[in-house]
Amino acid sequence: MNALRNYLDKIKPNFEEGGKLHAFRSVFDGFETFLFVPNTTAKSGVHVHDAIDSKRIMSFVVIALIPALLFGMYNVGYQNALAGGGDMTDHVGMFLFGFLAVLPKILVSYIVGLGIEFVVAQWKNEEIQEGYLVSGIIIPLIIPVTTPLWILALAVAFSVIFAKEIFGGTGMNIFNVALVARAFLFFSYPGCLTGDSVWVESSSIFGLGYDLADGATCATPLGIAAANGAQSASLTIDSITGLIPGCIGETSVIAIALGGLLLLWTGVASWKTMFSVFVGGALTAILFNNFGAADNAVAQLPWYQHITLGGFCFGAVFMATDPVTSARTETGKYFYGFFIGVIAIVVRVLNPGYPEGMMLAILFMNVFAALIDYYVVQSNINKRANRAKLK
Amino acid sequence: MGKLFSKENQEVFSNPLNLNNPVVVQVLGICSALAVTSQLKPAIVMGLSVTVITAFSNLIISLLRKTIPNRIRIIVQLVVVAALVTIVSMILKAYVYDVSVMLSVYVGLIITNCILMGRLEAFAMQNGPWESFLDGIGNGIGYAIILVVVGFVRELLGAGSILGFKVLPQAVYDAGYMNNGMMTMPAMALILLGCVIWAHRAYNDEKK
């Protein structure tokens, strides 16, 4: 650690005013504060001090995402081997195949996203903002493995510019950046994000994996349920371990739960939001089970399947709890989370065009987060005003 | 002749094209700008229709301006605009039926276009017929330019064509390119319009 510190101190003068690498000062600064907590503090005004800064919070989220990421890689290989009729015991081979399939997406996401952040920071003479660390790893996890890289790059550029930078950068965005990227893909290139043929990587990479015939299809469980309602009992077990087709990181409930526990234990994510998303989703699913149309297969899906399938868990744990775009008042978090759960299930059940409703639900509630906060604060003010009047 | 094209009159005509553009500066007429620009052809026809209607309604109201009682001026303006819109709508149906189907209700909705009422109230009620006519043409063209820009980008990226002709060769699609479905939705039109406003302001701020 000391050697690294010394090295950074040695090269630091190059990046300061007048140094030969001054043009890259924001990169250096971003990298330095990523490695070491800066020892400068605010000199004026009132500040609440905490032991960790936002870069450390971001690092926790990235660490929490690693189980879902690793399992997602394995599952990519697993689905490929399953569809190709390959050797199902070659776990290392399957993981390596998935690793090679997913890695380019992560690289593209980070290079494009951080590239834009770098240009903007340099242009506005600001520090590089750290928000993209998390979005950059979430975006590859919420897309199907077959998404072409240029489309991914376009979506990342779109969401970083239009969902984040024009609102003022990290911490100022109204909408969750990763979900805007996914929404852009969803509405711009629906053929790449929905349907039956996008969930399995169909060509081998460096001799690993299996080449599948064109048109090898494999629907997600939610897609199957929406299409014909065929449900098997083993589906629930598989959807908990995550060996089902789906977006790269969203399939495994166990891997997501591991990440979720880390987030709750470190206090990075709010348990209130997370908990109320599940409550809202479960209650709505039960409501539809009892009062929904009998011929609507998705309405008849039991609540525990609704929660384990699709992006519900991933959204509840990693996206709904985004501290920037969620409600900030403690009471507001209950309402915010609850309505995400409700809307996600309502979209799934009532709109046959969208088998997955989590993305739309979270984006929709992002809009209302500020309104919820306003009413919570206002009701508190009214309560106190009434109390003051009585005396 | 010299008086007709005096410096003031030239400014009346050219201001709405750039520095006082009805769409990107005054942010009027957004609804129709989003709705009709998914392809270039309806955007052009819509721009032309609005230009004709603004020009002639400005002219007529300016001629009548001294006889219109102040308390009922809005309704008089509406009658004039509605009459002109009906004429334009009939002409469109007669000569370019397919485009008029594409434009659907938006030709009729020109009556409620804020640009028209704004120009009538702010300009034609105080100025002579020739100036008002120029002002109407200027504002109509200023509106049309933005529609054409947005329509051009949307049709090119959303359908890979311009005015209905495929401009992107098949080889591009074979290489993995796909048309952007969001470009055909009004949501993307709003974002594009925002980009046009952004570029316009950045350019004009630099000049100052």
Contacts between the chains, C-beta under 8 A, distances in Angstrom:
chain1	res1	chain2	res2	distance
A	148	B	176	5.8
A	150	B	176	7.2
A	151	B	178	7.2
A	162	B	191	6.2
A	184	B	182	6.6
A	187	B	181	6.1
A	187	B	182	4.5
A	187	B	185	6.6
A	187	B	187	7.6
A	188	B	180	4.6
A	188	B	181	5.1
A	188	B	182	4.0
A	188	B	183	7.5
A	189	B	178	5.6
A	189	B	180	7.2
A	189	B	181	6.5
A	190	B	181	5.9
A	191	B	178	7.1
A	192	B	178	7.5
